[in-house]
Amino acid sequence: MAIGTIDRTPPPFFRQGPSALTKLILCSALALFLMVADNRFTLAAQLRAVLATALYYPQQALLVPVQALQGAGDYGLGLKHAITNEEAARRDLARQAERALRVEQLLAENARLRALLELRAGLTVRTQAAQVLFEAPDPYSRKVIIDRGATQGVLLASPVINESGVLGQVTRVYPLSSEVTLLTDQDAAMPVLNTRTQVRSAVFGAAAGAGMEMRFMAGNADVQVGDLLTTSGVDGVYPPGLPVAKVVGVDRRLESGFARIRLTPIAQPDGVRHVIVIEPVGLQLPPRPEPVAEDTKRPGKKGARK
């Protein structure tokens, strides 16, 4: 065989192409070009849309086992929470049942004590529901208008409450509506009872409708922040025991003999829509005995002999 006919090219195994650094530079440049071109001219937008559409159902199929595992875990956790909540509800029900039995016993005992002491039964007041129509146009007062008036039997000075406590008092009655003065009005005032100390006092609306305050209390009076004030019932208007306000601040001034006590109403008047109008308690109280003339009290007078 002639020497010139021998193939001197290296076998494929020993062939060497471009270097690794050259390949890296070319691939990086191509990637950068594609990113810039796609960002500027959205060349790959249609391709991405086609790929996303084609891969949507395979992705959903692959997510089925994952969702099944998550659903099984959530089911087990929810079942555990349900069992825990059921046990807690059963314990609460047992405690409430025990408390209900004690309440029934106390009611029966109270009835026996009233019968034994010949006490007058507790007053039952008549009520009716009403809806707040709008606030009074006077910007210097806190008053609202309700949709019940003299036609529905609303009386002057009737207390107005909601599910939280006392809101105010009816101060004007019209045929089909009534005006209610709220407790935060600067002209509002009512007697209250401190549930902690059982001391009676009076609360008033603060100026400019800024909450309420307790006036004419001595600087060393036993009043603390957090004390609950309820209606005392001594005015013959409000039934006793209705929540009125809570003490939020006590300022004992050294230069004054009285303390400045700030209150916040239990029933927030802002945003209230439905209320209850209560008939004044004084209408159900027995009439006061008429005063006896002085000449009938003194012995030796003709009226006394009669």
C-alpha positions, 0 to 999 in steps of 0.5 A: 500500500502506498504511503500517500494513501494512508488516512492521517486524520485523528479518530473521532475520539481524539477530535477536538472542537472549540474550547469550553470557554468558547462554548460558554461565551457563545451560549451566554451571548445567545441567551442574552440575545434571546432574553433581550429580543423576547423582552423587546419584541416578544419573540417567544410569547406565542411559543410560551403560550403554546407550551403553557397550553400543552403542559396545562393538563399534564401539570394538572394530572401531576398535581392530583396525587399532591392534592390528594395527599394534602386533602387527606392531611387536611381531612385528618387535621379537620377531624381532629379539630372537630373531635376536640371542639365537640369535647369542649362543647360537651364540657361547656354544655355540662357546665351550663346545665349545672349552672341552669340547675343552680339558677332554677334553685335560686329562683325557687329560693327567691320566690320562697323568701319573698313569700315568707317576707311578704315582699312585693313581687319585682316590677315587670316593665312593658317594652317595644322595639324601635328603629333609629331613623336619623340623628337630630340636626342640632350639632351641639347635642347628642340626640336621635330620632326613633320611629315610634311615637305617641301613636304607638304608646311611647311616653315622655321620659321613657328609657331607651336601651339596646342589647348592651345597656342604657342609651338614653331617654325620650325627651320629646314625643311626636305622633309618629316619632320620638326624640331620644337624648343620649347619655353622652349629651351635655344635658343628660343626667341620671342616678347610678349605682357602683356595683363594687361599692354599692354607692349611689351617685349621679353621672352626666354627659360631658361637654361636646359629647365627649363621653360621660363624667361623674360629678360631685364625688369627693377626692378620696371617694372609693372609685377605681378604674374599671368600676361598673355603674348600673341604674340604681332605680331610685329615680322611678324612671329606669329599672334597676340593674341596667349597665350604664357606664364604666370608669376609665379615668380618675383624676384626684386633684389636690387643689380641688375637693372633688375628683374628676372621674371620666366614664365611657358608656357601655352601650356605644350610641354611634352606629346603633340601629335598633333599640328598645323603649321601656315604659317608665317604672314610676307608672307601676309603683304604688301611689304615694300616700297623701300627706296627713293634715297637721291638725289631725296629728296633734292630740286634743284637736277636733280632727283627732277625736273624729 
